[in-house]
Amino acid sequence: MRCFLWLALAPEGTRSHGEGWRSGFYHVTTAAQVPLALVFLDYARREVGFRRFLQLSGDPAADMAAIAQGFGAFQGRRPQLAAPIRFKS
């Protein structure tokens, strides 16, 4: 029997502004050794879509740079509230 678990995060720009992203998704994904699906919600274009699967390397700086590259062109409902794509200090 195969089981699937999908973990979703709130899109950036829909909540309050922060100094960066929380790291929980990163720790769960690397500990489970599963790929991270990059799914976007672009409020400005009214689009939802899938970019790609990303196998995290365990190097947070490199992995967050890859995530940022995948999400650079998309906007949440309130882009002025979007946190930079990096982990909180």
PyMOL Python script that loads the backbone (N, CA, C, O; Angstrom):
from pymol import cmd

cmd.read_pdbstr("""\
ATOM      1  N   MET A   1       0.838  -1.169   0.000  1.00  0.00           N
ATOM      2  CA  MET A   1       0.000   0.000   0.000  1.00  0.00           C
ATOM      3  C   MET A   1       0.891   1.243   0.000  1.00  0.00           C
ATOM      4  O   MET A   1       1.835   1.332   0.785  1.00  0.00           O
ATOM      5  N   ARG A   2       0.595   2.187  -0.868  1.00  0.00           N
ATOM      6  CA  ARG A   2       1.353   3.434  -0.942  1.00  0.00           C
ATOM      7  C   ARG A   2       0.575   4.535  -0.229  1.00  0.00           C
ATOM      8  O   ARG A   2      -0.645   4.641  -0.353  1.00  0.00           O
ATOM      9  N   CYS A   3       1.304   5.338   0.511  1.00  0.00           N
ATOM     10  CA  CYS A   3       0.692   6.469   1.206  1.00  0.00           C
ATOM     11  C   CYS A   3       1.342   7.754   0.716  1.00  0.00           C
ATOM     12  O   CYS A   3       2.540   7.787   0.436  1.00  0.00           O
ATOM     13  N   PHE A   4       0.560   8.789   0.617  1.00  0.00           N
ATOM     14  CA  PHE A   4       1.059  10.084   0.191  1.00  0.00           C
ATOM     15  C   PHE A   4       0.754  11.110   1.264  1.00  0.00           C
ATOM     16  O   PHE A   4      -0.303  11.070   1.894  1.00  0.00           O
ATOM     17  N   LEU A   5       1.671  12.014   1.466  1.00  0.00           N
ATOM     18  CA  LEU A   5       1.475  13.118   2.382  1.00  0.00           C
ATOM     19  C   LEU A   5       1.879  14.389   1.662  1.00  0.00           C
ATOM     20  O   LEU A   5       2.995  14.485   1.149  1.00  0.00           O
ATOM     21  N   TRP A   6       0.997  15.351   1.618  1.00  0.00           N
ATOM     22  CA  TRP A   6       1.284  16.642   1.016  1.00  0.00           C
ATOM     23  C   TRP A   6       1.279  17.669   2.131  1.00  0.00           C
ATOM     24  O   TRP A   6       0.308  17.767   2.882  1.00  0.00           O
ATOM     25  N   LEU A   7       2.338  18.425   2.247  1.00  0.00           N
ATOM     26  CA  LEU A   7       2.448  19.484   3.237  1.00  0.00           C
ATOM     27  C   LEU A   7       2.420  20.802   2.484  1.00  0.00           C
ATOM     28  O   LEU A   7       3.259  21.032   1.613  1.00  0.00           O
ATOM     29  N   ALA A   8       1.475  21.668   2.802  1.00  0.00           N
ATOM     30  CA  ALA A   8       1.333  22.940   2.087  1.00  0.00           C
ATOM     31  C   ALA A   8       1.629  24.102   3.019  1.00  0.00           C
ATOM     32  O   ALA A   8       1.328  24.049   4.212  1.00  0.00           O
ATOM     33  N   LEU A   9       2.220  25.148   2.469  1.00  0.00           N
ATOM     34  CA  LEU A   9       2.529  26.361   3.207  1.00  0.00           C
ATOM     35  C   LEU A   9       1.678  27.503   2.698  1.00  0.00           C
ATOM     36  O   LEU A   9       1.290  27.518   1.530  1.00  0.00           O
ATOM     37  N   ALA A  10       1.387  28.457   3.556  1.00  0.00           N
ATOM     38  CA  ALA A  10       0.642  29.639   3.121  1.00  0.00           C
ATOM     39  C   ALA A  10       1.497  30.425   2.118  1.00  0.00           C
ATOM     40  O   ALA A  10       2.698  30.597   2.327  1.00  0.00           O
ATOM     41  N   PRO A  11       0.883  30.895   1.042  1.00  0.00           N
ATOM     42  CA  PRO A  11       1.653  31.667   0.065  1.00  0.00           C
ATOM     43  C   PRO A  11       2.125  32.983   0.654  1.00  0.00           C
ATOM     44  O   PRO A  11       1.449  33.573   1.497  1.00  0.00           O
ATOM     45  N   GLU A  12       3.282  33.439   0.210  1.00  0.00           N
ATOM     46  CA  GLU A  12       3.834  34.716   0.655  1.00  0.00           C
ATOM     47  C   GLU A  12       2.933  35.857   0.225  1.00  0.00           C
ATOM     48  O   GLU A  12       2.261  35.779  -0.804  1.00  0.00           O
ATOM     49  N   GLY A  13       2.923  36.911   1.018  1.00  0.00           N
ATOM     50  CA  GLY A  13       2.132  38.083   0.683  1.00  0.00           C
ATOM     51  C   GLY A  13       0.671  37.959   1.047  1.00  0.00           C
ATOM     52  O   GLY A  13      -0.140  38.785   0.629  1.00  0.00           O
ATOM     53  N   THR A  14       0.315  36.941   1.822  1.00  0.00           N
ATOM     54  CA  THR A  14      -1.078  36.794   2.231  1.00  0.00           C
ATOM     55  C   THR A  14      -1.237  36.988   3.731  1.00  0.00           C
ATOM     56  O   THR A  14      -2.357  37.075   4.235  1.00  0.00           O
ATOM     57  N   ARG A  15      -0.142  37.054   4.427  1.00  0.00           N
ATOM     58  CA  ARG A  15      -0.186  37.224   5.879  1.00  0.00           C
ATOM     59  C   ARG A  15       0.641  38.454   6.242  1.00  0.00           C
ATOM     60  O   ARG A  15       0.791  39.351   5.412  1.00  0.00           O
ATOM     61  N   SER A  16       1.170  38.520   7.435  1.00  0.00           N
ATOM     62  CA  SER A  16       1.961  39.688   7.829  1.00  0.00           C
ATOM     63  C   SER A  16       3.399  39.570   7.320  1.00  0.00           C
ATOM     64  O   SER A  16       3.902  38.472   7.083  1.00  0.00           O
ATOM     65  N   HIS A  17       4.044  40.723   7.160  1.00  0.00           N
ATOM     66  CA  HIS A  17       5.422  40.756   6.672  1.00  0.00           C
ATOM     67  C   HIS A  17       6.365  40.153   7.710  1.00  0.00           C
ATOM     68  O   HIS A  17       6.168  40.321   8.914  1.00  0.00           O
ATOM     69  N   GLY A  18       7.368  39.466   7.242  1.00  0.00           N
ATOM     70  CA  GLY A  18       8.372  38.879   8.130  1.00  0.00           C
ATOM     71  C   GLY A  18       9.753  39.081   7.548  1.00  0.00           C
ATOM     72  O   GLY A  18       9.905  39.528   6.411  1.00  0.00           O
ATOM     73  N   GLU A  19      10.754  38.748   8.334  1.00  0.00           N
ATOM     74  CA  GLU A  19      12.134  38.924   7.884  1.00  0.00           C
ATOM     75  C   GLU A  19      12.623  37.766   7.025  1.00  0.00           C
ATOM     76  O   GLU A  19      13.698  37.844   6.431  1.00  0.00           O
ATOM     77  N   GLY A  20      11.856  36.712   6.957  1.00  0.00           N
ATOM     78  CA  GLY A  20      12.223  35.547   6.156  1.00  0.00           C
ATOM     79  C   GLY A  20      11.225  34.432   6.388  1.00  0.00           C
ATOM     80  O   GLY A  20      10.212  34.617   7.063  1.00  0.00           O
ATOM     81  N   TRP A  21      11.520  33.271   5.822  1.00  0.00           N
ATOM     82  CA  TRP A  21      10.634  32.118   5.939  1.00  0.00           C
ATOM     83  C   TRP A  21      10.982  31.311   7.174  1.00  0.00           C
ATOM     84  O   TRP A  21      12.129  31.310   7.620  1.00  0.00           O
ATOM     85  N   ARG A  22      10.006  30.633   7.721  1.00  0.00           N
ATOM     86  CA  ARG A  22      10.256  29.676   8.785  1.00  0.00           C
ATOM     87  C   ARG A  22      10.900  28.443   8.169  1.00  0.00           C
ATOM     88  O   ARG A  22      10.713  28.174   6.982  1.00  0.00           O
ATOM     89  N   SER A  23      11.643  27.705   8.950  1.00  0.00           N
ATOM     90  CA  SER A  23      12.428  26.597   8.401  1.00  0.00           C
ATOM     91  C   SER A  23      11.816  25.218   8.609  1.00  0.00           C
ATOM     92  O   SER A  23      12.428  24.220   8.228  1.00  0.00           O
ATOM     93  N   GLY A  24      10.634  25.133   9.199  1.00  0.00           N
ATOM     94  CA  GLY A  24      10.048  23.825   9.491  1.00  0.00           C
ATOM     95  C   GLY A  24       9.895  22.928   8.277  1.00  0.00           C
ATOM     96  O   GLY A  24      10.206  21.739   8.339  1.00  0.00           O
ATOM     97  N   PHE A  25       9.413  23.493   7.164  1.00  0.00           N
ATOM     98  CA  PHE A  25       9.233  22.679   5.952  1.00  0.00           C
ATOM     99  C   PHE A  25      10.565  22.087   5.488  1.00  0.00           C
ATOM    100  O   PHE A  25      10.615  20.965   4.984  1.00  0.00           O
ATOM    101  N   TYR A  26      11.632  22.851   5.664  1.00  0.00           N
ATOM    102  CA  TYR A  26      12.966  22.415   5.224  1.00  0.00           C
ATOM    103  C   TYR A  26      13.429  21.220   6.066  1.00  0.00           C
ATOM    104  O   TYR A  26      13.928  20.232   5.528  1.00  0.00           O
ATOM    105  N   HIS A  27      13.263  21.319   7.370  1.00  0.00           N
ATOM    106  CA  HIS A  27      13.691  20.236   8.256  1.00  0.00           C
ATOM    107  C   HIS A  27      12.873  18.969   8.020  1.00  0.00           C
ATOM    108  O   HIS A  27      13.426  17.869   8.022  1.00  0.00           O
ATOM    109  N   VAL A  28      11.575  19.110   7.820  1.00  0.00           N
ATOM    110  CA  VAL A  28      10.716  17.945   7.557  1.00  0.00           C
ATOM    111  C   VAL A  28      11.121  17.278   6.245  1.00  0.00           C
ATOM    112  O   VAL A  28      11.258  16.057   6.178  1.00  0.00           O
ATOM    113  N   THR A  29      11.310  18.083   5.212  1.00  0.00           N
ATOM    114  CA  THR A  29      11.638  17.554   3.893  1.00  0.00           C
ATOM    115  C   THR A  29      12.998  16.859   3.872  1.00  0.00           C
ATOM    116  O   THR A  29      13.129  15.771   3.312  1.00  0.00           O
ATOM    117  N   THR A  30      14.010  17.482   4.480  1.00  0.00           N
ATOM    118  CA  THR A  30      15.337  16.861   4.477  1.00  0.00           C
ATOM    119  C   THR A  30      15.374  15.617   5.362  1.00  0.00           C
ATOM    120  O   THR A  30      16.020  14.631   5.009  1.00  0.00           O
ATOM    121  N   ALA A  31      14.689  15.650   6.512  1.00  0.00           N
ATOM    122  CA  ALA A  31      14.683  14.473   7.394  1.00  0.00           C
ATOM    123  C   ALA A  31      13.973  13.291   6.734  1.00  0.00           C
ATOM    124  O   ALA A  31      14.397  12.145   6.885  1.00  0.00           O
ATOM    125  N   ALA A  32      12.899  13.572   6.009  1.00  0.00           N
ATOM    126  CA  ALA A  32      12.148  12.508   5.335  1.00  0.00           C
ATOM    127  C   ALA A  32      12.800  12.076   4.025  1.00  0.00           C
ATOM    128  O   ALA A  32      12.432  11.048   3.455  1.00  0.00           O
ATOM    129  N   GLN A  33      13.766  12.858   3.549  1.00  0.00           N
ATOM    130  CA  GLN A  33      14.458  12.581   2.283  1.00  0.00           C
ATOM    131  C   GLN A  33      13.468  12.438   1.130  1.00  0.00           C
ATOM    132  O   GLN A  33      13.519  11.486   0.351  1.00  0.00           O
ATOM    133  N   VAL A  34      12.574  13.410   1.049  1.00  0.00           N
ATOM    134  CA  VAL A  34      11.585  13.445  -0.025  1.00  0.00           C
ATOM    135  C   VAL A  34      11.747  14.745  -0.805  1.00  0.00           C
ATOM    136  O   VAL A  34      12.250  15.727  -0.259  1.00  0.00           O
ATOM    137  N   PRO A  35      11.335  14.771  -2.054  1.00  0.00           N
ATOM    138  CA  PRO A  35      11.440  16.011  -2.829  1.00  0.00           C
ATOM    139  C   PRO A  35      10.412  17.043  -2.377  1.00  0.00           C
ATOM    140  O   PRO A  35       9.348  16.707  -1.858  1.00  0.00           O
ATOM    141  N   LEU A  36      10.758  18.288  -2.588  1.00  0.00           N
ATOM    142  CA  LEU A  36       9.889  19.417  -2.287  1.00  0.00           C
ATOM    143  C   LEU A  36       9.226  19.854  -3.587  1.00  0.00           C
ATOM    144  O   LEU A  36       9.915  20.150  -4.563  1.00  0.00           O
ATOM    145  N   ALA A  37       7.912  19.896  -3.611  1.00  0.00           N
ATOM    146  CA  ALA A  37       7.186  20.343  -4.806  1.00  0.00           C
ATOM    147  C   ALA A  37       7.041  21.854  -4.750  1.00  0.00           C
ATOM    148  O   ALA A  37       6.525  22.393  -3.770  1.00  0.00           O
ATOM    149  N   LEU A  38       7.489  22.536  -5.784  1.00  0.00           N
ATOM    150  CA  LEU A  38       7.356  23.989  -5.865  1.00  0.00           C
ATOM    151  C   LEU A  38       6.058  24.304  -6.608  1.00  0.00           C
ATOM    152  O   LEU A  38       5.976  24.184  -7.830  1.00  0.00           O
ATOM    153  N   VAL A  39       5.059  24.708  -5.845  1.00  0.00           N
ATOM    154  CA  VAL A  39       3.734  25.026  -6.368  1.00  0.00           C
ATOM    155  C   VAL A  39       3.493  26.501  -6.104  1.00  0.00           C
ATOM    156  O   VAL A  39       3.789  26.989  -5.013  1.00  0.00           O
ATOM    157  N   PHE A  40       2.962  27.216  -7.080  1.00  0.00           N
ATOM    158  CA  PHE A  40       2.767  28.647  -6.896  1.00  0.00           C
ATOM    159  C   PHE A  40       1.300  29.030  -6.968  1.00  0.00           C
ATOM    160  O   PHE A  40       0.482  28.361  -7.598  1.00  0.00           O
ATOM    161  N   LEU A  41       1.003  30.130  -6.300  1.00  0.00           N
ATOM    162  CA  LEU A  41      -0.299  30.785  -6.389  1.00  0.00           C
ATOM    163  C   LEU A  41       0.015  32.223  -6.760  1.00  0.00           C
ATOM    164  O   LEU A  41       0.479  32.989  -5.916  1.00  0.00           O
ATOM    165  N   ASP A  42      -0.226  32.600  -7.994  1.00  0.00           N
ATOM    166  CA  ASP A  42       0.064  33.959  -8.461  1.00  0.00           C
ATOM    167  C   ASP A  42      -1.244  34.746  -8.473  1.00  0.00           C
ATOM    168  O   ASP A  42      -2.059  34.614  -9.385  1.00  0.00           O
ATOM    169  N   TYR A  43      -1.421  35.558  -7.449  1.00  0.00           N
ATOM    170  CA  TYR A  43      -2.673  36.298  -7.311  1.00  0.00           C
ATOM    171  C   TYR A  43      -2.841  37.320  -8.429  1.00  0.00           C
ATOM    172  O   TYR A  43      -3.948  37.508  -8.934  1.00  0.00           O
ATOM    173  N   ALA A  44      -1.753  37.979  -8.819  1.00  0.00           N
ATOM    174  CA  ALA A  44      -1.842  39.019  -9.850  1.00  0.00           C
ATOM    175  C   ALA A  44      -2.369  38.457 -11.169  1.00  0.00           C
ATOM    176  O   ALA A  44      -3.142  39.122 -11.858  1.00  0.00           O
ATOM    177  N   ARG A  45      -1.955  37.235 -11.528  1.00  0.00           N
ATOM    178  CA  ARG A  45      -2.386  36.617 -12.793  1.00  0.00           C
ATOM    179  C   ARG A  45      -3.537  35.640 -12.601  1.00  0.00           C
ATOM    180  O   ARG A  45      -4.050  35.078 -13.569  1.00  0.00           O
ATOM    181  N   ARG A  46      -3.937  35.441 -11.360  1.00  0.00           N
ATOM    182  CA  ARG A  46      -5.003  34.475 -11.030  1.00  0.00           C
ATOM    183  C   ARG A  46      -4.642  33.083 -11.555  1.00  0.00           C
ATOM    184  O   ARG A  46      -5.436  32.419 -12.221  1.00  0.00           O
ATOM    185  N   GLU A  47      -3.411  32.667 -11.230  1.00  0.00           N
ATOM    186  CA  GLU A  47      -2.919  31.365 -11.676  1.00  0.00           C
ATOM    187  C   GLU A  47      -2.433  30.541 -10.491  1.00  0.00           C
ATOM    188  O   GLU A  47      -1.896  31.067  -9.517  1.00  0.00           O
ATOM    189  N   VAL A  48      -2.633  29.257 -10.604  1.00  0.00           N
ATOM    190  CA  VAL A  48      -2.071  28.278  -9.683  1.00  0.00           C
ATOM    191  C   VAL A  48      -1.346  27.279 -10.561  1.00  0.00           C
ATOM    192  O   VAL A  48      -1.860  26.876 -11.604  1.00  0.00           O
ATOM    193  N   GLY A  49      -0.155  26.876 -10.147  1.00  0.00           N
ATOM    194  CA  GLY A  49       0.568  25.937 -10.990  1.00  0.00           C
ATOM    195  C   GLY A  49       1.703  25.237 -10.267  1.00  0.00           C
ATOM    196  O   GLY A  49       1.979  25.505  -9.097  1.00  0.00           O
ATOM    197  N   PHE A  50       2.335  24.360 -10.967  1.00  0.00           N
ATOM    198  CA  PHE A  50       3.440  23.543 -10.467  1.00  0.00           C
ATOM    199  C   PHE A  50       4.689  23.905 -11.244  1.00  0.00           C
ATOM    200  O   PHE A  50       4.669  23.932 -12.474  1.00  0.00           O
ATOM    201  N   ARG A  51       5.768  24.184 -10.544  1.00  0.00           N
ATOM    202  CA  ARG A  51       7.038  24.491 -11.204  1.00  0.00           C
ATOM    203  C   ARG A  51       7.844  23.225 -11.437  1.00  0.00           C
ATOM    204  O   ARG A  51       8.117  22.842 -12.575  1.00  0.00           O
ATOM    205  N   ARG A  52       8.224  22.574 -10.322  1.00  0.00           N
ATOM    206  CA  ARG A  52       9.044  21.365 -10.419  1.00  0.00           C
ATOM    207  C   ARG A  52       9.215  20.748  -9.036  1.00  0.00           C
ATOM    208  O   ARG A  52       8.832  21.345  -8.030  1.00  0.00           O
ATOM    209  N   PHE A  53       9.786  19.563  -8.995  1.00  0.00           N
ATOM    210  CA  PHE A  53      10.195  18.951  -7.740  1.00  0.00           C
ATOM    211  C   PHE A  53      11.656  19.297  -7.507  1.00  0.00           C
ATOM    212  O   PHE A  53      12.459  19.312  -8.440  1.00  0.00           O
ATOM    213  N   LEU A  54      11.990  19.572  -6.265  1.00  0.00           N
ATOM    214  CA  LEU A  54      13.352  19.930  -5.902  1.00  0.00           C
ATOM    215  C   LEU A  54      13.816  19.003  -4.795  1.00  0.00           C
ATOM    216  O   LEU A  54      13.211  18.962  -3.723  1.00  0.00           O
ATOM    217  N   GLN A  55      14.886  18.257  -5.045  1.00  0.00           N
ATOM    218  CA  GLN A  55      15.474  17.413  -4.002  1.00  0.00           C
ATOM    219  C   GLN A  55      16.448  18.291  -3.233  1.00  0.00           C
ATOM    220  O   GLN A  55      17.454  18.734  -3.787  1.00  0.00           O
ATOM    221  N   LEU A  56      16.162  18.543  -1.972  1.00  0.00           N
ATOM    222  CA  LEU A  56      16.999  19.423  -1.175  1.00  0.00           C
ATOM    223  C   LEU A  56      18.339  18.762  -0.884  1.00  0.00           C
ATOM    224  O   LEU A  56      18.414  17.557  -0.642  1.00  0.00           O
ATOM    225  N   SER A  57      19.400  19.572  -0.911  1.00  0.00           N
ATOM    226  CA  SER A  57      20.757  19.059  -0.768  1.00  0.00           C
ATOM    227  C   SER A  57      21.234  18.994   0.670  1.00  0.00           C
ATOM    228  O   SER A  57      22.204  18.296   0.964  1.00  0.00           O
ATOM    229  N   GLY A  58      20.571  19.710   1.579  1.00  0.00           N
ATOM    230  CA  GLY A  58      21.059  19.817   2.944  1.00  0.00           C
ATOM    231  C   GLY A  58      21.881  21.076   3.157  1.00  0.00           C
ATOM    232  O   GLY A  58      22.283  21.374   4.282  1.00  0.00           O
ATOM    233  N   ASP A  59      22.134  21.818   2.085  1.00  0.00           N
ATOM    234  CA  ASP A  59      22.811  23.119   2.159  1.00  0.00           C
ATOM    235  C   ASP A  59      21.717  24.185   2.091  1.00  0.00           C
ATOM    236  O   ASP A  59      21.249  24.514   1.001  1.00  0.00           O
ATOM    237  N   PRO A  60      21.305  24.727   3.235  1.00  0.00           N
ATOM    238  CA  PRO A  60      20.170  25.651   3.251  1.00  0.00           C
ATOM    239  C   PRO A  60      20.331  26.859   2.328  1.00  0.00           C
ATOM    240  O   PRO A  60      19.368  27.260   1.675  1.00  0.00           O
ATOM    241  N   ALA A  61      21.511  27.438   2.262  1.00  0.00           N
ATOM    242  CA  ALA A  61      21.704  28.627   1.414  1.00  0.00           C
ATOM    243  C   ALA A  61      21.496  28.276  -0.060  1.00  0.00           C
ATOM    244  O   ALA A  61      20.816  29.008  -0.779  1.00  0.00           O
ATOM    245  N   ALA A  62      22.066  27.180  -0.509  1.00  0.00           N
ATOM    246  CA  ALA A  62      21.919  26.765  -1.907  1.00  0.00           C
ATOM    247  C   ALA A  62      20.477  26.363  -2.209  1.00  0.00           C
ATOM    248  O   ALA A  62      19.942  26.703  -3.264  1.00  0.00           O
ATOM    249  N   ASP A  63      19.859  25.646  -1.293  1.00  0.00           N
ATOM    250  CA  ASP A  63      18.480  25.209  -1.509  1.00  0.00           C
ATOM    251  C   ASP A  63      17.517  26.390  -1.546  1.00  0.00           C
ATOM    252  O   ASP A  63      16.616  26.426  -2.384  1.00  0.00           O
ATOM    253  N   MET A  64      17.697  27.352  -0.650  1.00  0.00           N
ATOM    254  CA  MET A  64      16.817  28.529  -0.660  1.00  0.00           C
ATOM    255  C   MET A  64      17.031  29.362  -1.919  1.00  0.00           C
ATOM    256  O   MET A  64      16.085  29.972  -2.419  1.00  0.00           O
ATOM    257  N   ALA A  65      18.245  29.399  -2.434  1.00  0.00           N
ATOM    258  CA  ALA A  65      18.501  30.102  -3.700  1.00  0.00           C
ATOM    259  C   ALA A  65      17.753  29.409  -4.838  1.00  0.00           C
ATOM    260  O   ALA A  65      17.202  30.081  -5.709  1.00  0.00           O
ATOM    261  N   ALA A  66      17.725  28.083  -4.842  1.00  0.00           N
ATOM    262  CA  ALA A  66      16.990  27.339  -5.868  1.00  0.00           C
ATOM    263  C   ALA A  66      15.490  27.571  -5.740  1.00  0.00           C
ATOM    264  O   ALA A  66      14.789  27.689  -6.745  1.00  0.00           O
ATOM    265  N   ILE A  67      14.999  27.635  -4.509  1.00  0.00           N
ATOM    266  CA  ILE A  67      13.575  27.908  -4.287  1.00  0.00           C
ATOM    267  C   ILE A  67      13.244  29.315  -4.775  1.00  0.00           C
ATOM    268  O   ILE A  67      12.231  29.519  -5.444  1.00  0.00           O
ATOM    269  N   ALA A  68      14.094  30.283  -4.443  1.00  0.00           N
ATOM    270  CA  ALA A  68      13.877  31.674  -4.877  1.00  0.00           C
ATOM    271  C   ALA A  68      13.854  31.770  -6.392  1.00  0.00           C
ATOM    272  O   ALA A  68      13.046  32.507  -6.957  1.00  0.00           O
ATOM    273  N   GLN A  69      14.726  31.037  -7.047  1.00  0.00           N
ATOM    274  CA  GLN A  69      14.755  31.045  -8.515  1.00  0.00           C
ATOM    275  C   GLN A  69      13.439  30.500  -9.073  1.00  0.00           C
ATOM    276  O   GLN A  69      12.956  30.976 -10.101  1.00  0.00           O
ATOM    277  N   GLY A  70      12.866  29.517  -8.407  1.00  0.00           N
ATOM    278  CA  GLY A  70      11.614  28.927  -8.869  1.00  0.00           C
ATOM    279  C   GLY A  70      10.404  29.817  -8.646  1.00  0.00           C
ATOM    280  O   GLY A  70       9.401  29.685  -9.348  1.00  0.00           O
ATOM    281  N   PHE A  71      10.486  30.723  -7.677  1.00  0.00           N
ATOM    282  CA  PHE A  71       9.335  31.552  -7.321  1.00  0.00           C
ATOM    283  C   PHE A  71       9.482  33.030  -7.663  1.00  0.00           C
ATOM    284  O   PHE A  71       8.583  33.812  -7.355  1.00  0.00           O
ATOM    285  N   GLY A  72      10.555  33.431  -8.273  1.00  0.00           N
ATOM    286  CA  GLY A  72      10.844  34.843  -8.480  1.00  0.00           C
ATOM    287  C   GLY A  72       9.792  35.664  -9.196  1.00  0.00           C
ATOM    288  O   GLY A  72       9.666  36.856  -8.918  1.00  0.00           O
ATOM    289  N   ALA A  73       9.044  35.086 -10.091  1.00  0.00           N
ATOM    290  CA  ALA A  73       8.127  35.868 -10.932  1.00  0.00           C
ATOM    291  C   ALA A  73       6.691  35.913 -10.421  1.00  0.00           C
ATOM    292  O   ALA A  73       5.829  36.485 -11.089  1.00  0.00           O
ATOM    293  N   PHE A  74       6.410  35.334  -9.269  1.00  0.00           N
ATOM    294  CA  PHE A  74       5.033  35.224  -8.800  1.00  0.00           C
ATOM    295  C   PHE A  74       4.758  36.170  -7.642  1.00  0.00           C
ATOM    296  O   PHE A  74       5.662  36.505  -6.877  1.00  0.00           O
ATOM    297  N   GLN A  75       3.502  36.600  -7.515  1.00  0.00           N
ATOM    298  CA  GLN A  75       3.105  37.535  -6.472  1.00  0.00           C
ATOM    299  C   GLN A  75       1.913  36.992  -5.689  1.00  0.00           C
ATOM    300  O   GLN A  75       1.000  36.385  -6.249  1.00  0.00           O
ATOM    301  N   GLY A  76       1.949  37.229  -4.379  1.00  0.00           N
ATOM    302  CA  GLY A  76       0.803  36.945  -3.533  1.00  0.00           C
ATOM    303  C   GLY A  76      -0.198  38.084  -3.634  1.00  0.00           C
ATOM    304  O   GLY A  76      -0.014  39.030  -4.400  1.00  0.00           O
ATOM    305  N   ARG A  77      -1.248  37.976  -2.856  1.00  0.00           N
ATOM    306  CA  ARG A  77      -2.287  39.008  -2.893  1.00  0.00           C
ATOM    307  C   ARG A  77      -1.757  40.362  -2.432  1.00  0.00           C
ATOM    308  O   ARG A  77      -2.151  41.397  -2.968  1.00  0.00           O
ATOM    309  N   ARG A  78      -0.885  40.361  -1.461  1.00  0.00           N
ATOM    310  CA  ARG A  78      -0.298  41.601  -0.937  1.00  0.00           C
ATOM    311  C   ARG A  78       1.219  41.522  -1.062  1.00  0.00           C
ATOM    312  O   ARG A  78       1.891  41.192  -0.085  1.00  0.00           O
ATOM    313  N   PRO A  79       1.774  41.813  -2.227  1.00  0.00           N
ATOM    314  CA  PRO A  79       3.215  41.640  -2.446  1.00  0.00           C
ATOM    315  C   PRO A  79       4.080  42.465  -1.496  1.00  0.00           C
ATOM    316  O   PRO A  79       5.227  42.101  -1.234  1.00  0.00           O
ATOM    317  N   GLN A  80       3.549  43.563  -0.981  1.00  0.00           N
ATOM    318  CA  GLN A  80       4.325  44.384  -0.057  1.00  0.00           C
ATOM    319  C   GLN A  80       4.563  43.665   1.279  1.00  0.00           C
ATOM    320  O   GLN A  80       5.430  44.071   2.054  1.00  0.00           O
ATOM    321  N   LEU A  81       3.809  42.617   1.544  1.00  0.00           N
ATOM    322  CA  LEU A  81       3.976  41.847   2.770  1.00  0.00           C
ATOM    323  C   LEU A  81       4.860  40.611   2.582  1.00  0.00           C
ATOM    324  O   LEU A  81       5.141  39.906   3.552  1.00  0.00           O
ATOM    325  N   ALA A  82       5.292  40.343   1.379  1.00  0.00           N
ATOM    326  CA  ALA A  82       6.083  39.141   1.103  1.00  0.00           C
ATOM    327  C   ALA A  82       7.438  39.212   1.796  1.00  0.00           C
ATOM    328  O   ALA A  82       8.145  40.215   1.706  1.00  0.00           O
ATOM    329  N   ALA A  83       7.780  38.156   2.473  1.00  0.00           N
ATOM    330  CA  ALA A  83       9.085  38.047   3.128  1.00  0.00           C
ATOM    331  C   ALA A  83      10.125  37.606   2.098  1.00  0.00           C
ATOM    332  O   ALA A  83       9.790  36.893   1.152  1.00  0.00           O
ATOM    333  N   PRO A  84      11.364  38.016   2.267  1.00  0.00           N
ATOM    334  CA  PRO A  84      12.417  37.535   1.364  1.00  0.00           C
ATOM    335  C   PRO A  84      12.523  36.016   1.455  1.00  0.00           C
ATOM    336  O   PRO A  84      12.272  35.432   2.509  1.00  0.00           O
ATOM    337  N   ILE A  85      12.893  35.386   0.354  1.00  0.00           N
ATOM    338  CA  ILE A  85      13.014  33.922   0.342  1.00  0.00           C
ATOM    339  C   ILE A  85      14.367  33.560   0.930  1.00  0.00           C
ATOM    340  O   ILE A  85      15.353  33.340   0.225  1.00  0.00           O
ATOM    341  N   ARG A  86      14.365  33.510   2.238  1.00  0.00           N
ATOM    342  CA  ARG A  86      15.520  33.097   3.050  1.00  0.00           C
ATOM    343  C   ARG A  86      14.949  32.729   4.417  1.00  0.00           C
ATOM    344  O   ARG A  86      13.811  33.067   4.741  1.00  0.00           O
ATOM    345  N   PHE A  87      15.758  32.032   5.209  1.00  0.00           N
ATOM    346  CA  PHE A  87      15.284  31.671   6.541  1.00  0.00           C
ATOM    347  C   PHE A  87      15.420  32.859   7.475  1.00  0.00           C
ATOM    348  O   PHE A  87      16.311  33.695   7.323  1.00  0.00           O
ATOM    349  N   LYS A  88      14.521  32.916   8.442  1.00  0.00           N
ATOM    350  CA  LYS A  88      14.591  33.962   9.468  1.00  0.00           C
ATOM    351  C   LYS A  88      15.930  33.866  10.187  1.00  0.00           C
ATOM    352  O   LYS A  88      16.476  32.777  10.362  1.00  0.00           O
ATOM    353  N   SER A  89      16.435  34.984  10.589  1.00  0.00           N
ATOM    354  CA  SER A  89      17.721  35.023  11.316  1.00  0.00           C
ATOM    355  C   SER A  89      17.563  34.486  12.708  1.00  0.00           C
ATOM    356  O   SER A  89      18.532  34.440  13.466  1.00  0.00           O
TER     357      SER A  89
END
""", "prot")
cmd.dss("prot")
cmd.show_as("cartoon", "prot")
cmd.util.cbc("prot")
cmd.orient("prot")
